[in-house]
Amino acid sequence: MSSVKDEARKLIERLPSEATWDDVMYELYVKKKLAQALKAADEGRVIAHDKVRASFLAE
C-alpha cells in the first residue's frame, strides 16, 4: 500500500505543468473524499440508493 505522501506525489505528477495551487488543492480534496467514501463503503456505512430516493420522494 502506498503512503499518502506517495499518492500525493503521483497525483501532482499527473497534473499539467500549468496547474495552479487551486488545481492541486482540488485534486487532493477529491482524492481524500473518494478514499473516505470507499472506506465507508467497505465498512458498510452506506445507505442503499432506493432508500435515499424514497426519503426524498416522501418529503
Secondary structure as the mmCIF struct_conf table of DSSP 4:
data_model
#
loop_
_struct_conf.conf_type_id
_struct_conf.id
_struct_conf.beg_label_comp_id
_struct_conf.beg_label_asym_id
_struct_conf.beg_label_seq_id
_struct_conf.end_label_comp_id
_struct_conf.end_label_asym_id
_struct_conf.end_label_seq_id
HELX_RH_AL_P HELX_RH_AL_P1 VAL A 4 ARG A 14
BEND BEND1 LEU A 15 LEU A 15
TURN_TY1_P TURN_TY1_P1 SER A 17 GLU A 18
HELX_RH_AL_P HELX_RH_AL_P2 TRP A 21 ASP A 42
TURN_TY1_P TURN_TY1_P2 GLU A 43 GLY A 44
HELX_RH_AL_P HELX_RH_AL_P3 HIS A 49 LEU A 57
TURN_TY1_P TURN_TY1_P3 ALA A 58 ALA A 58
#
